[in-house]
Amino acid sequence: MTLYPNRFSNRAAIVTGGASGLGLQTAKRMVAEGAKVALWDLDADRLEIARRETGAAYVHALDVSDHAAVAAAAAASATALGRVDILVASAGITGATVPVQDFPVESWLRVINVNLNGLFYCCREILPFLLKNGYGRIVNIASVAGKEGNPNASAYSASKAGVIGFTKSLGKELATKNILVNCITPATFESAILAQLPQSQIDYMRSKIPMGRLGGADENASLVCWLASEECSFSTAATFDISGGRTTY
C-alpha cells in the first residue's frame, strides 16, 4: 500500500462505522496521510480501541439511525475537529438472511433505518459544515448487492440500492458547490460484518467474484481515500465498482 503523507493535510473527516472493517482502515489511512479524523460507531468499547489504533482526534458512540443523536454528533465533531471537510458513511448492518416470505419485519426496518435512513441523517447534518467551507467530499458505502441483488438478503440489497440512488441525487444537487458525492459498490470483502452472515451466504457471494477471492478492507480504503481527496475533482454523483470483476457497469 502506497501512502501519500500530505494528501489530507489541513482536512478533517468524519468516518461512520469507524471502529472496524472498512471504516477503521479508511480512518487509519486518512490519519497517516495528514487528516484529523472523528470516528463514529455504535460500539463504544471498540471505539476506544480504534482511537488508539488510528490516532483519531475524536470518537463518538451513537446509533446513526437516531436522527437527534446524529445531529448532536455532527455538532460535537465539528467543534472537536475545528472544521469538517469529508464524510465517509460506512456504518451498516446485514440483517436477516432468509427468503422474503420469512423475513422478520423488525429486521427489515432495522436494516433500512441504519443503512439508508442513517446515511441520509449523516449527510443532512454534516452538509451545512461543508457548505460553509465551500468545499467537501462525501463517500457513501453501497454494495454490489445494491446493483444486482443478493438472494435471501432483500433488506440489505434494497438499502444499498437506495444508497446508490441517494448518492446520484445528492451529487447532482451539489455539483456546482465544490462538494463531490460518490459511492463505492464493493463485492464481499473481509470485515467484521461477515460475522452477521451464515457461511453459506459468504460462500455464495465469493462464488460470484471472477477473481475467486474476497476483497480486502485496505483495497476498498484506497478507493475511498482517492474519492475523499482533492485528486478527485471531476467525478460526482457516480458509483465506483470494486468487486473483483463481479459487476461491469
C-alpha positions as CSV (number, residue, x, y, z in Angstrom):
1,M,0.0,0.0,0.0
2,T,1.4,3.4,-1.1
3,L,0.7,6.2,1.3
4,Y,0.5,9.9,0.4
5,P,1.6,11.6,3.6
6,N,0.3,15.1,2.9
7,R,-2.8,14.3,0.9
8,F,-5.2,15.2,3.7
9,S,-3.2,18.0,5.3
10,N,-5.5,20.6,6.9
11,R,-8.5,18.4,6.2
12,A,-10.9,17.0,8.8
13,A,-13.0,13.9,8.3
14,I,-15.9,12.0,9.9
15,V,-15.9,8.3,9.4
16,T,-19.0,6.4,10.4
17,G,-18.7,2.7,11.3
18,G,-15.2,3.7,12.1
19,A,-14.5,1.1,14.8
20,S,-13.9,-1.8,12.5
21,G,-13.7,-3.0,8.9
22,L,-13.6,-0.5,6.1
23,G,-14.3,2.5,8.3
24,L,-11.3,1.6,10.5
25,Q,-9.0,1.0,7.6
26,T,-10.1,4.3,6.0
27,A,-9.5,6.2,9.2
28,K,-6.0,4.7,9.6
29,R,-5.1,5.7,6.2
30,M,-6.5,9.2,6.4
31,V,-4.7,9.9,9.7
32,A,-1.4,8.6,8.1
33,E,-2.0,11.0,5.2
34,G,-2.4,14.0,7.4
35,A,-6.2,14.2,8.3
36,K,-7.8,14.9,11.6
37,V,-10.4,12.2,12.0
38,A,-13.5,11.7,14.1
39,L,-14.8,8.1,14.4
40,W,-18.5,7.3,14.9
41,D,-19.7,3.9,15.8
42,L,-22.3,2.1,17.9
43,D,-19.7,0.0,19.8
44,A,-18.3,2.4,22.5
45,D,-15.8,-0.1,23.8
46,R,-14.4,-0.9,20.3
47,L,-14.3,2.9,19.6
48,E,-11.7,3.4,22.3
49,I,-9.5,0.6,20.8
50,A,-10.0,2.2,17.4
51,R,-8.9,5.6,18.7
52,R,-5.6,4.1,19.8
53,E,-5.2,2.1,16.5
54,T,-5.9,5.0,14.2
55,G,-4.7,8.1,16.1
56,A,-8.2,9.6,15.6
57,A,-8.7,13.0,17.2
58,Y,-12.2,12.3,18.4
59,V,-14.6,9.5,18.8
60,H,-18.4,9.5,19.3
61,A,-20.6,6.5,20.2
62,L,-24.0,6.7,18.6
63,D,-26.7,4.8,16.6
64,V,-26.8,6.5,13.1
65,S,-30.5,5.6,12.8
66,D,-31.2,8.1,15.6
67,H,-31.5,11.5,13.9
68,A,-31.2,13.5,17.1
69,A,-28.0,11.6,18.0
70,V,-26.5,12.2,14.6
71,A,-27.2,15.9,14.8
72,A,-25.6,16.1,18.2
73,A,-22.6,14.1,17.0
74,A,-22.1,16.3,13.9
75,A,-22.0,19.5,16.0
76,A,-19.7,17.9,18.6
77,S,-17.3,16.6,15.9
78,A,-17.1,19.9,14.1
79,T,-16.2,21.6,17.4
80,A,-13.6,18.9,18.3
81,L,-12.0,18.9,14.8
82,G,-12.3,22.7,14.1
83,R,-14.0,22.1,10.8
84,V,-15.4,19.2,8.7
85,D,-14.3,18.6,5.1
86,I,-15.1,14.9,4.5
87,L,-17.7,12.4,5.3
88,V,-17.2,8.7,4.8
89,A,-20.6,7.0,5.5
90,S,-19.6,3.4,6.2
91,A,-21.9,2.3,9.1
92,G,-24.1,-0.6,8.0
93,I,-25.6,-3.9,9.0
94,T,-26.7,-7.0,7.0
95,G,-29.9,-8.0,8.7
96,A,-31.6,-11.4,8.4
97,T,-30.6,-13.9,5.6
98,V,-33.9,-15.6,4.7
99,P,-36.5,-15.5,1.9
100,V,-38.8,-12.6,1.8
101,Q,-41.9,-14.6,3.0
102,D,-39.9,-15.4,6.2
103,F,-38.1,-12.1,6.5
104,P,-38.7,-10.6,10.0
105,V,-40.4,-7.2,9.7
106,E,-38.3,-5.8,12.6
107,S,-35.1,-6.9,10.8
108,W,-36.2,-5.2,7.5
109,L,-37.0,-1.9,9.4
110,R,-33.7,-2.0,11.3
111,V,-31.6,-2.5,8.1
112,I,-33.4,0.3,6.3
113,N,-33.1,2.6,9.3
114,V,-29.3,2.0,9.7
115,N,-28.2,1.6,6.1
116,L,-30.4,4.2,4.3
117,N,-32.1,6.5,6.8
118,G,-28.9,6.7,8.9
119,L,-26.8,7.6,5.9
120,F,-29.3,10.3,5.0
121,Y,-29.2,11.7,8.5
122,C,-25.4,11.8,8.4
123,C,-25.3,13.6,5.1
124,R,-28.0,16.0,6.1
125,E,-26.4,17.1,9.3
126,I,-22.8,17.3,8.0
127,L,-23.7,19.1,4.8
128,P,-24.0,22.6,6.5
129,F,-20.4,22.4,7.6
130,L,-19.2,21.6,4.0
131,L,-21.4,24.3,2.5
132,K,-19.9,26.8,5.0
133,N,-16.4,25.8,3.9
134,G,-17.3,25.9,0.2
135,Y,-15.6,22.5,-0.1
136,G,-16.4,18.9,0.7
137,R,-16.2,15.3,-0.2
138,I,-18.8,12.7,0.7
139,V,-18.1,9.0,0.1
140,N,-21.1,6.6,0.7
141,I,-20.5,2.9,1.1
142,A,-23.1,1.0,-1.0
143,S,-22.6,-2.6,-2.2
144,V,-22.7,-4.8,-5.3
145,A,-25.9,-6.1,-3.7
146,G,-27.5,-2.7,-4.5
147,K,-26.8,-3.3,-8.2
148,E,-27.5,-7.0,-8.6
149,G,-29.5,-8.0,-5.5
150,N,-28.4,-11.0,-3.4
151,P,-31.0,-13.7,-2.8
152,N,-32.1,-14.0,0.8
153,A,-30.7,-10.5,1.5
154,S,-33.6,-8.4,0.4
155,A,-33.4,-5.7,3.0
156,Y,-29.6,-5.2,2.6
157,S,-29.9,-5.2,-1.2
158,A,-32.8,-2.7,-1.2
159,S,-31.0,-0.4,1.3
160,K,-27.8,-0.3,-0.8
161,A,-29.8,0.3,-4.0
162,G,-31.2,3.3,-2.1
163,V,-27.7,4.5,-1.2
164,I,-26.8,4.5,-4.9
165,G,-29.9,6.4,-5.9
166,F,-29.4,8.9,-3.0
167,T,-25.8,9.5,-3.9
168,K,-26.7,10.2,-7.5
169,S,-29.4,12.7,-6.4
170,L,-27.2,14.5,-3.8
171,G,-24.2,14.6,-6.1
172,K,-26.2,16.5,-8.7
173,E,-27.6,18.9,-6.1
174,L,-24.1,19.9,-5.1
175,A,-22.3,19.7,-8.4
176,T,-21.7,23.4,-8.6
177,K,-20.8,23.8,-4.8
178,N,-17.4,22.2,-4.9
179,I,-18.8,19.3,-2.8
180,L,-18.5,16.0,-4.6
181,V,-20.6,13.0,-3.6
182,N,-19.8,9.5,-4.8
183,C,-20.3,5.9,-3.6
184,I,-18.5,2.6,-4.0
185,T,-20.1,-0.8,-4.6
186,P,-17.8,-3.4,-3.1
187,A,-18.2,-7.1,-3.5
188,T,-17.9,-9.1,-0.3
189,F,-14.6,-8.2,1.5
190,E,-13.0,-9.3,4.7
191,S,-14.6,-7.4,7.6
192,A,-16.4,-7.9,10.9
193,I,-19.8,-7.7,9.1
194,L,-19.3,-11.2,7.8
195,A,-19.9,-12.4,11.3
196,Q,-23.5,-11.5,10.8
197,L,-23.9,-13.9,7.9
198,P,-24.1,-17.7,7.6
199,Q,-21.1,-19.4,5.9
200,S,-23.4,-20.5,3.0
201,Q,-24.1,-16.9,2.2
202,I,-20.4,-15.9,2.2
203,D,-19.6,-18.9,0.0
204,Y,-22.3,-17.8,-2.4
205,M,-21.0,-14.3,-2.7
206,R,-17.4,-15.5,-3.1
207,S,-18.5,-17.8,-5.9
208,K,-19.8,-14.8,-7.8
209,I,-16.5,-13.0,-7.9
210,P,-14.4,-13.8,-11.0
211,M,-11.1,-13.1,-9.2
212,G,-12.1,-16.0,-6.9
213,R,-11.4,-14.3,-3.6
214,L,-12.9,-11.8,-1.2
215,G,-11.6,-8.2,-1.3
216,G,-9.6,-6.6,1.4
217,A,-10.8,-3.7,3.5
218,D,-7.5,-1.9,2.7
219,E,-8.2,-2.3,-1.0
220,N,-11.5,-0.6,-0.5
221,A,-10.0,2.1,1.7
222,S,-7.6,3.0,-1.1
223,L,-10.5,3.8,-3.4
224,V,-12.4,5.7,-0.7
225,C,-9.4,7.9,0.1
226,W,-9.0,8.9,-3.5
227,L,-12.7,9.8,-3.7
228,A,-12.3,11.8,-0.5
229,S,-9.3,13.7,-1.7
230,E,-8.8,16.8,-3.9
231,E,-7.4,14.5,-6.6
232,C,-11.0,13.5,-7.2
233,S,-12.1,16.7,-9.0
234,F,-14.4,15.8,-11.9
235,S,-16.4,12.8,-10.6
236,T,-19.6,13.3,-8.7
237,A,-23.0,11.5,-8.4
238,A,-21.1,8.4,-9.5
239,T,-20.8,4.8,-8.5
240,F,-17.4,3.2,-8.4
241,D,-17.2,-0.6,-8.7
242,I,-14.7,-2.6,-6.6
243,S,-15.9,-6.1,-7.0
244,G,-13.1,-8.3,-8.4
245,G,-14.9,-8.3,-11.7
246,R,-18.4,-9.3,-10.5
247,T,-20.1,-6.2,-11.9
248,T,-19.1,-4.4,-15.0
249,Y,-21.5,-1.4,-15.1
